């Protein structure tokens, strides 16, 4: 065993694995496959809950306000290019792969 390492036992398969000292209390599994096995069939934290049950009023207002003006921060939002601008862009992009 290397310096500053700790041996742990995997909660799924029982294999011994090595982790850094900082993860001594949090590491539970030896690999991603064991994590997936452990979580199989378990419901997610928000399954069966409504939007209002997951978030408080303040958070819902914040989320909705951020979603309501997506795109409006762009200076070209709701505008179209003029024919002169389209011509310049067309010449600039000619022969280039999109």
N, C-alpha and C positions, 0 to 999 in steps of 0.2 A: 504494500500500500504506500502510495506517495504521501509526501508531507502535506498537511492541511486537507486531508481527505478523510471521509468517514464511510464505513460500510453500512448499508441499509438492506432490508429485506423487502422485496416487491410484494405489495398487498394482493396482487392478482395471481401471479405464478409462483411466488415463494423463492425466486432466484435472488441471490445476493448481488448487489450492485454498489458502485462507488460514486459518491457525490462530493462536491466541495463542502467545506465546513459551514459556509453560509446557508446551504440548503439542508442542513442536518435535520431541522424540524419540519420542513415543508415537503421534501421529496418523498413520494409514496410509491412510484412506479419505475420500473427499469427501462421501459421503452414506450413509444406511442401506441403500439399494438395492445399493450396491457391497459393503457388508459381507455382505449376504445372498448375493450372487453368489459371493463369496469362500468362504463357509462351506458352500455347497451340495454335498452328497455327502460331507462330512467327518464322521467319527464324533464323538460327544460324548466328553468325557473319561472317562465312566464306562460307556460302552457295552460290553456283554459281560462286565462284571465283577460279582462277587458283592458283597453288602453288606459282608462281612468284608474284601474286598480294597480297598474304597473308604475304610473307616474303621478306625481302630485300636480296640483293646479298650476303652480309657477313654472314647472318644467314643461308642461303641455303648452302653455302660452309661449314660452321661449322657443320650443320646437316649431310651433305653427308660425311664429313671426319670422323665423329663419327660412322656412319653406315658402312663405308667401311672396317673397321678393327675389326668388332665384331668377337670375337673368336680368333683372332690372338694374343691377349695378353696372352692367355693361353699357358703355356709351352708345352702342349701336342698337340697343334693345328697341324693337318696334319700328326700326327704320330700314329702308332699303338702300342699296348702293345706287349711285347715279350711273348713267350709261358711260360717262367718261371714266369713272372709277372702275367699272366692270371691264372696260377695254384695257386699262392699265394692268389690272390683275391678270387678265387673260394673256397679255403679252409677257408679263413677268413669269407666269407659270407654264408657258408654252414649252413643250418638250420634256417637262419634268414628270416623273412618276408621282401620282398622288399618294 
